[in-house]
Amino acid sequence: MNSLTTTAPGLGARLYSAADWYDAESLLTQDERQVLARLRDFLDREAKPLLADYWERGEFPEQLARPLIDLDLMEPAELTVDGPARGIYQGFRIFELARTDASLATWYTAQAGLFRTAIRVGASEDQQGEWMPKVIDFSLKGVFSLTEPESGSDIAGGLSTTARRESDGSWILDGAKRWIGGAATADVLAVFARDAADGQVKAFLVDRTTDGVTLEKIHGKTSLRMMQNAHITLTGVRVPESMRLHNVNSFKDVAAMLRAMRSDVAWIATGIAAGAFEAALAYVNERQQFGRSLGSFQLVQEKLARMLGNVTASLSLVVRLTEQQAKGIYRDQDSALAKMQTSLFMRDTVALAREVVGGNGITLATDVARFHADAEAVYSYEGTHDINALIIGRALTGESAFTR
């Protein structure tokens, strides 16, 4: 197999001929494939030449943001004549971004996945009517601000940011959030805080520039270096009642958001694995050692086969999960299983890719090193391996092992 992918689905060729051996792509309509081909063309021409440099600098290529938004990928006009874009298209959109770069996928999904889900699940009908069109066209950019400096996996019980209702109906927020990707360029922060009156979690859209909001860039990262993560401090921040998400009244409502979001991260993990595999395959087919192609050696072929198996299994998981969710079936254990297992497959795949590329696999020139490093962040965010395993274990046994 010499050709990895093609950008000409209109001619009947495959988008993912190397990484998708069981042809999950065939579930896409012709129009959906054309939109993805448009994305592919942009990523190949405009994004790929910038990635290594910006990754090493630890900066996001802001010049890509507006053109990426202008591609109209969230709800493309040609896909929404009879209703919203299908979940399988949205999944492959994430996959396409992630097989190019994990930070690009994370940046786009922060709006199209996390923030949009916060509005879809947490906002009232009137609020959705006002905000959702702006979310879709990016005229209202937001970020999901849940994780705190001292609470990640235990955020359900450990959330310490407070919300205090004032006599005029407004709210005062105090606390801190950490690891919030894209916060510096967002219009609003979707902040989750514990109501001082009833102890329940509420959610608020906080203007990033309002008094009392301080953002600090997190430096020194070795993963997702292009993604700009922030530490946010909230000191006496006043928020009107109209900017409270009216359908968030406890952590159960937040959990409903996370249930949907984990499927997006499983697609990201699958895309990273595919990108690492494709980069490694291209390298071993070109690299000569001992007078022959690296790809002709038995041990290299065994590792390629394992990588392909990981990607194929991951695609099977996320496609089936997406089909279930399209039927309205959302279960914590389903998204937890997909996130847990695709992340494991991703971690194994990027390690094997780095191995077959050898010493060049620790440089940015082959793309493998970038996938290898970025996989670590994806392995941890939106539920660590252990937390997702416990969600699955609870469903299997009927016993919660989270606390004793």
C-alpha positions in Angstrom: 0.0 0.0 0.0 1.9 3.1 -1.2 -0.8 5.8 -1.0 -1.8 6.8 2.5 -4.8 9.0 1.8 -6.4 11.0 -1.0 -8.2 14.4 -1.2 -10.5 13.4 -4.0 -13.5 11.6 -2.6 -15.6 12.9 -5.4 -13.7 10.5 -7.7 -14.6 7.6 -5.5 -11.2 7.4 -3.7 -10.8 6.9 0.0 -10.0 9.6 2.5 -8.5 7.1 5.0 -7.2 4.2 2.9 -4.3 3.4 5.2 -5.8 3.8 8.7 -9.4 2.7 8.1 -9.1 -0.9 6.8 -12.7 -1.8 7.7 -14.0 1.3 5.9 -15.9 3.1 8.6 -15.6 6.0 6.2 -18.3 4.3 4.1 -20.9 5.4 6.7 -20.3 9.0 5.6 -22.4 10.5 2.8 -20.8 12.0 -0.3 -21.5 15.5 1.0 -20.0 14.7 4.3 -16.9 13.4 2.6 -16.6 16.5 0.5 -16.7 18.7 3.6 -13.9 16.6 5.2 -11.9 16.8 2.0 -12.2 20.6 2.2 -10.8 20.4 5.7 -8.1 18.1 4.6 -7.0 20.5 1.9 -6.8 23.4 4.3 -4.8 21.3 6.9 -2.4 20.0 4.3 -1.8 23.4 2.7 -2.0 25.9 5.5 -1.6 24.1 8.9 1.0 21.3 8.4 3.8 23.6 7.4 3.4 25.6 10.7 3.0 22.8 13.2 6.6 21.9 14.1 7.7 25.5 14.6 4.7 26.6 16.7 4.8 23.4 18.7 8.5 24.0 19.6 7.7 27.7 20.5 4.8 26.7 22.6 2.5 29.1 20.8 -0.8 28.6 18.9 -0.8 29.7 15.2 -3.5 32.3 15.5 -3.4 32.9 11.8 -5.2 29.5 11.3 -8.1 30.3 13.6 -10.2 32.6 11.3 -9.7 30.5 8.1 -10.6 27.3 10.1 -13.7 29.0 11.4 -14.6 30.2 7.9 -14.6 26.6 6.6 -18.0 26.3 8.3 -17.4 22.9 9.8 -19.6 22.8 12.8 -22.9 22.8 11.0 -22.0 23.1 7.3 -24.8 24.5 5.1 -24.7 21.5 2.8 -25.2 19.1 5.6 -28.0 20.8 7.5 -30.7 21.1 5.0 -32.9 18.6 6.8 -31.5 19.1 10.3 -28.3 19.2 12.3 -25.1 17.6 11.0 -24.9 13.9 11.9 -22.8 12.6 14.7 -20.8 10.4 12.5 -19.7 13.5 10.4 -18.9 15.3 13.6 -16.8 12.4 14.8 -14.8 12.2 11.6 -14.3 16.0 11.7 -12.6 15.5 15.0 -10.6 12.5 13.6 -9.4 14.5 10.7 -8.2 17.4 12.9 -6.5 15.1 15.3 -4.7 13.0 12.7 -3.1 16.3 11.7 -2.5 17.8 15.2 -3.9 17.2 18.7 -3.8 20.9 19.6 -5.8 21.9 16.6 -8.3 19.2 17.4 -8.4 20.3 21.0 -8.8 24.0 20.2 -11.7 23.4 17.7 -13.4 20.9 20.0 -13.2 23.3 22.9 -15.8 25.3 21.1 -17.6 22.7 19.0 -17.7 20.1 21.7 -17.2 21.3 25.3 -18.6 24.8 25.1 -21.4 23.9 22.7 -22.4 21.0 25.0 -22.4 23.3 28.0 -25.0 25.5 26.2 -26.9 22.6 24.7 -27.3 20.8 28.1 -27.1 23.7 30.5 -28.9 26.6 29.0 -32.6 27.2 29.0 -34.6 27.1 25.8 -34.6 30.9 25.6 -30.8 31.1 26.3 -30.1 28.5 23.7 -32.1 30.4 21.2 -30.0 33.5 21.8 -26.6 31.9 22.2 -26.4 28.7 20.1 -26.3 30.4 16.7 -23.4 32.5 18.0 -21.7 29.4 19.3 -22.0 27.7 15.9 -20.6 30.6 13.9 -17.9 31.4 16.6 -19.2 35.0 17.2 -19.6 33.9 20.8 -16.4 32.0 21.8 -16.3 30.2 25.1 -14.4 27.6 27.1 -15.5 25.0 29.6 -14.0 26.0 33.0 -14.4 23.1 35.4 -11.0 21.8 36.6 -9.5 23.5 39.6 -5.9 23.7 40.9 -6.6 21.2 43.7 -9.4 19.2 42.1 -9.3 17.3 38.9 -10.6 13.7 39.1 -12.4 14.5 42.4 -14.1 17.6 41.0 -17.6 16.4 41.8 -17.0 16.6 45.5 -14.0 18.8 45.5 -15.2 21.8 43.5 -14.4 24.8 45.7 -15.2 27.8 43.5 -18.1 29.5 45.2 -21.2 31.4 43.9 -23.0 33.7 46.3 -26.4 35.2 45.4 -26.8 38.9 46.1 -29.9 40.8 47.1 -30.2 42.3 43.6 -30.3 38.8 42.0 -26.7 38.9 40.7 -24.0 36.4 41.7 -20.5 36.8 43.1 -17.9 34.2 42.1 -14.7 33.5 44.0 -12.2 30.7 43.2 -9.7 29.4 40.6 -9.8 27.2 37.6 -6.8 25.5 35.9 -5.8 23.9 32.6 -8.5 25.8 30.7 -7.6 25.6 27.1 -8.3 28.6 24.8 -9.3 30.9 27.7 -7.1 33.8 26.6 -9.0 34.2 23.3 -12.5 33.3 24.5 -15.3 35.8 24.9 -16.8 34.0 27.9 -15.8 31.4 30.4 -18.3 28.8 31.3 -17.5 28.7 35.0 -18.9 26.0 37.4 -19.2 27.0 41.0 -20.8 25.7 44.2 -23.8 27.7 45.4 -23.0 28.9 48.9 -26.7 28.7 49.8 -27.6 25.1 48.9 -24.2 23.5 48.2 -25.2 22.5 44.6 -23.1 23.2 41.5 -24.3 26.0 39.2 -22.8 27.3 35.9 -22.2 30.9 34.7 -21.0 32.5 31.5 -18.4 35.0 32.7 -17.1 37.7 30.5 -13.3 37.1 30.2 -12.6 40.8 30.5 -14.8 41.6 33.5 -13.4 42.9 36.8 -11.9 40.3 39.0 -11.0 37.8 36.3 -7.2 37.1 36.0 -5.7 34.8 33.4 -2.2 33.4 33.5 -0.7 31.2 30.8 0.6 27.8 32.0 4.2 27.5 30.9 6.6 24.6 30.8 4.3 22.0 29.2 5.7 19.0 27.4 2.4 18.0 25.8 -0.1 19.9 23.7 2.4 22.7 23.6 0.5 24.7 21.0 -2.7 24.7 23.0 -2.7 27.7 25.3 -3.9 26.6 28.7 -4.7 29.1 31.5 -4.8 29.4 35.2 -7.9 31.5 36.0 -8.4 33.4 39.2 -11.9 34.7 40.1 -12.0 37.4 42.8 -15.4 38.9 43.6 -16.6 38.5 40.0 -20.1 39.8 39.6 -22.4 37.9 37.1 -26.0 38.7 36.3 -28.6 36.0 36.8 -29.3 36.2 33.0 -25.8 34.7 32.5 -26.4 31.7 34.7 -27.1 28.5 32.8 -30.6 27.9 34.1 -30.6 24.1 33.5 -27.6 23.4 35.7 -28.7 22.9 39.2 -26.4 20.1 40.5 -23.3 18.2 39.5 -25.7 15.6 37.8 -26.2 18.2 35.1 -22.5 18.6 34.7 -22.1 14.8 34.5 -24.6 14.8 31.6 -22.2 17.2 29.8 -19.2 15.1 30.5 -21.0 12.0 29.3 -21.3 13.6 25.8 -17.9 15.1 25.8 -15.9 12.0 26.5 -17.0 10.6 23.1 -15.3 13.6 21.4 -12.0 12.9 23.3 -12.2 9.2 22.2 -12.4 10.5 18.6 -9.3 12.7 19.3 -7.4 9.8 20.7 -8.3 7.7 17.6 -7.2 10.5 15.3 -3.8 10.9 17.1 -3.2 7.1 16.8 -4.1 7.3 13.0 -1.8 10.3 12.5 1.1 8.6 14.3 0.6 5.4 12.3 0.4 7.1 9.0 3.5 9.2 9.7 5.4 6.1 10.8 4.3 4.1 7.7 5.4 6.9 5.4 8.8 7.0 7.1 9.6 3.3 7.0 8.5 3.1 3.4 11.0 5.8 2.5 13.9 5.2 4.9 16.7 2.9 3.8 18.8 0.8 6.1 21.1 -2.2 5.4 20.5 -1.5 1.7 16.7 -2.0 1.9 13.5 -0.2 3.0 12.8 -0.3 6.7 9.3 -1.3 5.9 10.6 -4.6 4.4 11.9 -5.9 7.8 9.8 -8.4 9.7 10.0 -6.7 13.1 8.9 -3.4 11.6 6.0 -5.0 9.8 4.9 -6.6 13.0 4.8 -3.2 14.7 2.9 -1.7 11.8 0.3 -4.4 12.1 -0.2 -3.8 15.8 -0.6 0.0 15.2 -3.2 -0.7 12.5 -5.0 -3.1 14.8 -5.1 -0.4 17.5 -6.5 2.2 15.1 -9.0 -0.2 13.6 -10.3 -1.2 17.1 -10.5 2.4 18.1 -12.5 3.4 15.1 -14.9 0.5 15.7 -15.4 1.7 19.3 -16.0 5.4 18.5 -18.2 4.7 15.5 -20.4 2.3 17.4 -20.6 4.8 20.4 -21.6 7.5 18.0 -24.3 5.4 16.5 -25.7 4.7 19.9 -25.7 8.3 20.9 -27.5 9.2 17.6 -30.3 7.0 18.9 -30.4 9.0 22.2 -28.5 6.3 24.2 -26.1 8.1 26.5 -24.6 6.1 29.3 -21.6 7.0 31.5 -20.0 3.6 31.1 -20.2 3.7 27.3 -18.3 6.9 26.8 -16.0 6.0 29.7 -15.1 2.7 27.9 -14.5 4.4 24.6 -12.3 7.1 26.2 -10.3 4.6 28.3 -9.7 2.1 25.6 -8.9 4.4 22.7 -6.5 6.3 24.9 -4.7 3.0 25.7 -4.6 2.1 22.0 -3.3 5.6 21.3 -0.6 5.4 23.8 0.6 2.1 22.5 0.5 3.3 18.9 2.5 6.5 19.4 5.1 4.5 21.3 5.4 1.9 18.5 5.5 4.7 15.9 8.3 6.4 17.7 10.1 3.1 18.0 10.1 2.2 14.2 11.2 5.8 13.3 14.2 5.3 15.6 16.3 8.3 16.6 14.4 10.6 14.1 11.3 9.8 16.1 12.4 12.2 18.9 12.6 15.2 16.4 9.7 17.2 15.1 10.7 16.5 11.5 8.8 13.3 11.1 5.6 14.4 13.1 5.8 11.2 15.2 7.5 13.0 18.2 4.6 15.6 18.3 2.0 12.9 18.3 4.0 10.9 20.9 4.2 13.9 23.3 0.7 15.2 22.8 -0.9 11.8 23.4 0.0 12.1 27.1 -2.3 15.1 27.6 -5.2 13.4 25.8 -4.6 10.2 27.9 -5.3 12.3 31.0 -7.9 14.9 30.2 -11.7 14.4 30.2 -11.3 11.5 32.7 -8.1 9.7 33.5 -7.7 6.0 32.7 -8.3 5.0 36.3 -11.4 7.2 36.7 -13.0 5.8 33.5 -12.1 2.3 34.6 -14.0 2.9 37.9 -17.0 4.2 36.0 -17.0 1.0 34.0 -16.4 -1.2 37.1 -19.4 0.5 38.9 -21.6 -0.4 35.9 -20.4 -4.0 35.9 -20.6 -4.7 39.6 -23.2 -2.3 40.9 -20.6 -1.2 43.5 -18.9 2.2 43.5 -15.1 2.0 44.3 -14.6 5.8 44.1 -14.8 6.3 47.9 -14.5 4.1 51.0 
